[in-house]
Amino acid sequence: MREFITMAEGGGGASSSRLAAEMLLPRFAAHGGPLAGLPDAASLPGEILFSSDSFVVSPREFPGGNIGKLSVCGTVNDIAVAGGVPKYLSLALVIEEGFQTQELERILDAVRDTAERCGVSVVTGDTKVVGHGACDGIFINTAGIGFARPEFHLGRERIRPGDRILVSGSIGEHAMTLTALRHKVRGEGLASDCAPVLEITDAAARIGGDDVRFMRDPTRGGTGAAVSEIFAGTKWDAMIYGEKLPVRPAVRTLSQMFGIDPFFAACEGRVVCVVAPDRSEDLLRSWRTLTGGEMACEIGEVAGPGNGTVVMRGLFGGLRKIVVPDGELLPRIC
């Protein structure tokens, strides 16, 4: 680890992984337990799933949502991709002195509306006010409790050669929307994909059982980081079809402008799923009927025995090993 913590440790790349591996896991998961493996949501006795997340996004309001909507979706989605049904949320606010009351009302309205849409209740929380300059407007922490769905038997150990890697819609829209806002660049029709993924995981549950191997939501670090995390430490390698990645034209244009690979640009309303090969098309057909799922597609496959290496096949057949970028990928996307 570096002598001092930098913004890179919070960016979702290799530095974030090192922070967890070298400082958190040795202290809190040295002998296994729910934190080992850094799941999206911890699996606890009684079929309970528990997740927590903090939100410091900048800017706080963006096309497609605001920090309030994002804070609910982030925690609800972590429980959903862990195979659960979210039920209860906590809401903790750290508010900077001088924060505008009208903006706070918009944020809280978004929390309420999104929670109602997801069928979850805000049941506890906390509020702190800090001095001017002590935080960037408002920070939010949410924690969620849900219950495991009997349809799912998720686990990376259940991945098999020939399984397909799917993504539930177009990628990179959240990160590129925020990047465009920061740089005052207009992207025609560009909006964050920030949304609950419950309909997406409901469709996967209908496939269910042994056919859905594993799910993850591609937030910090994007689809590339999610796929790399899924296969890291497993005995299987994966092949990604670079030419099939579902990227909308506005995202592709902005990615080229800013030199950002959309494969590593964050989503906030998508699911990456490893599924049995004979059920891949069934799940894709179901996803494509959903709002935001029109571009759902198969982006790769489990290639065979190996050491968890992920390789991308390019447009003209060339291969490159996928390495999660180090440093700060994109500032403050969640």
N, C-alpha and C positions, 0 to 999 in steps of 0.2 A: 504493500500500500504506500501511497504518497505520504509525505510528512504532514500535509494539510489536505482536508477535503476540498474538492473543487466542484464546480457545476457538473463536470463529467460524471461524477458518481451518482447523479440523479437523472442522467440522460437516457437510460435504458440500454446502453451498449455494454461493451466488455468491462468498462470501469465499474458499472453498476453490479455486474456479476461478481467481480472481484471483491467489492465491498461486502456483499452478502456472504460469499464463500470464506473470506478471511476474517471477518469481524462479527458477523451475526450468527452464522451456523455453528462455529465452534463454541459459542456461549450458550445458545438456546436450543441446539439440536445435535449436540455432540454424541448423544446416545440414541439418535432416532427421534421418533415422536412426530406429531402433526406437522411441524415446520420443516422437517427433512424433505428435500426435494423442492422446496419453495412452491407449494401449490397455489393456484389462484384462490382457493378457499380451503381452510383446514377442515379435515374430516374428524368429527368428535363423536364420542359415544352417544348412542340414541339416534343415529342417522342424522345428526346435526351438522350443518356446514356453516362455517364462520369466516368472515372476511372483513378486512379493514383497508381503507385507502385515504390518502390526503390529496387535496386539490389546490394547486397554486397557479393555475393556468393564466397566461397573459397573451392577448387581452382577455378580460373576463367575459365579454359578450362578443358573439361571433355569429355569422350566418349559420343557422342550424341549431343554435342553443346558447347557453351561458354556463357559468361555473356551477350554478345550482342544478341544472339538468344533468350536467356532466358528473356531478358528485353522486347523484342517485344511480345513473346508468353505470358508472364505473364499478360500484360495489355490487349492484344487482347482477351485472354481467359476469363478474367473477364467480358468483355463486351459480349462475346458470350454466357456465361452461364447465364447472366442476360436477355437473349432473344434478343440480338441485333446483328447488322451487324457493325463491326468496320470500320471506314473510315480514321481517322486522328490520328497522334501521335505527341507528343512532345518528344524531346530527350535532356536530360540534363546530362552533364558529369562532375564529380569531379575527376581530374587526379592528382596523386602524382608526384611531381618533380622527374625526373629520370626514369619515366615509359618508357619502350621500344616502339619506334615508330612502329616497325614491329608487335608487339602484338596489339597495338591500331588499326592498319590497319585491322588485322584479325577480331577484335571485330566489327569494323564499317562495314566491308564487310558482317558479319553475320547479323547485323541489317538491312542492305540494302536488302539482299537476303530474309530474313524472312518476312520483310515488303512487299516486292513484292509478295511473295507467298501468303500472307494474303490479298492482294488487298488493303493495307493501305498506306498512304503517310505520311512521316515525314515532318511536315510543320513548326515547330518552335522548339527552343531549347536554350541551354546555355552551355557554357564551363567555368569551373574554374580550375585553377591549384593551388595546395596547397603545402606547404613545405614537404620535405622528412620526412616521419614518421607520417604525419598528417592524412593519410588514407592508407588503404591497397591496393595500386596500383591504382585502379579505382573503383568508385561507379557510378551507372547509375540510373537516375530517368526517367521514361516514364509516360506520361499521354495520355489517349486515349479518343476520341469522336466517338460515333457510333449512330445508329438509331434503335429504337425498331422494331422488326419484328411483323407484324400483326398476324402471325400464333400462337404466344405464348400469353398465359394469365397466367403468372407464379405468384405464391404466396403461402407462407406456409399455409395461411388460407384455401387454396383449397385442402389440403391433406385430404384423407378420409381413414377410416379403410379398410383394404384389398388391398390398393395400394402397388405396388411392388417397392423395392429399387434396383436400377441397378448401376453397375459400367461398364464403357465403355472399360475396358481392364485390364491387369495385374497391380498390385499395388506395390508401394514401390521402383520402379527402380531408380528414381532420387536420393532419399536420400541414398540408399545403394550403388549406384555408387560413390557418393562423399565420403561416409564413407570409402569405400574400397581404394579410391585414397589417402585419408589422412593417412591411416594406411599402405599404400604400400602393399595391399593385392590384388592379382590377382583374378578376377572373370571371368571365361570363358564365353565369349559372353555377359558380363554385360555392359549395356549402359543406360544412362538416357533416359526416355521417353519424354524428352523435345520436344514439338511440338505444333503447333496450334490445337485447338479443333473444328475448324470451320466445318469440314466435319461431326464431331460427332453431333454438334448442328443442322447442316443442316438435318441430318437424323431424329433428334427429331422434327424438324419443320414440316417434312412431316407427322409425327403422329399428332402433333400440337393441337391447340384448347384446349379443356378442358381435354384432356387425359394426357398431360405432365404437372404435377403439379408444379415441382420445380427442379432447377438444381444448382449445385455448383461444382467448380473444387477443388479437394482435394490436395492443396499445403501444406502450413505449417500445421503440425499436421496430415497430411495424411487423408485417408478415414475415420478413426475413428473420427477425429476432425470435418470433414465435416458433417458426419451423425449426430454427437452430436449437432452441430450448427443448422442444419436443424430442429431438433425436440425440441431444448431448448425453453421453454416458450410456447409450443403448448399444446393442450389438447389431444394429441395422444402419445402413447408409440410405440416403434419400436422393432422388433426382427431381429437380424442379425444372419445369418447362418454361424457360424465360419468355418465350414467344407467346405464351398463353396467359401471362399475368393480366388480370382485368383492370386496366388503368384508363380512366376517362380522359378525353382529349385535353381538357383544361388542366388536369393534374399532370399529364405528361408534358405539356408545354411549360408549366411552372417549374416542374422538376428539372427540365433542361435549362431553364433560365437560371435557377439557383444552384445547379450542380448537385441535386439531391436525388438519390436513387429511390423511386417510389416503393421498391420492395422493402425498404427500411423506414418508410414514412408511416406514422401512426394512424390507425383506425380507431374509432370509438363506437362502432355499431356493427362489427363483423365478427365472424367465427372462422377459425382454421380448424379443420376436422380431418382425422385419419379414419377411413372407413373401409370396410371389406369391399373388394373390387366388384362383386356382383350387386352391391347396393348403391354404388356411387351415383348412377344415373337417376335412380329413384329419388335420392335425396336432393340432387341438383334440380330436378323438375319441381319438387316441392318448394325449394328456396326461391326459384325464379318467379313464383307467383306472388312473392312478398315484396312490399315496398323496400327498395334498396337492393333487392336480390336479383334484379334483372340480369346482372353480369356474373352471377355465381358460376364458378367453373372448377374443373379439375386442373390443378396447377402442378401436379407431380405424383410420384409414386415411391413406395418403399422398394429400393433397388436390390437389396439382398444383404447377406451377412457383411459386417464391417465393424467400424468403431464409432459410429454416429456422425460420419462425415456427410455434409449436405453439398451437392454439386448442382450447378445450374447449367442447363443446355441453352445456348444462345440461338438466335434467329437462323444462323447458318451452320448450326451443328457443333460449334465449339463448346468446350466445357470449361467451367471455372469453379474452383472451390469457394463456397460461401463462408466468409469470415465476418462475424458481427463487428461493425466498426467500433473503434475505441473513441474516447473523448465524448464531447457533448453532441449528440445526433441532431437534435432540434430543441431549442430552448422552450421550456415551460409549456408543453402541449397538454398537460393534465394536472 
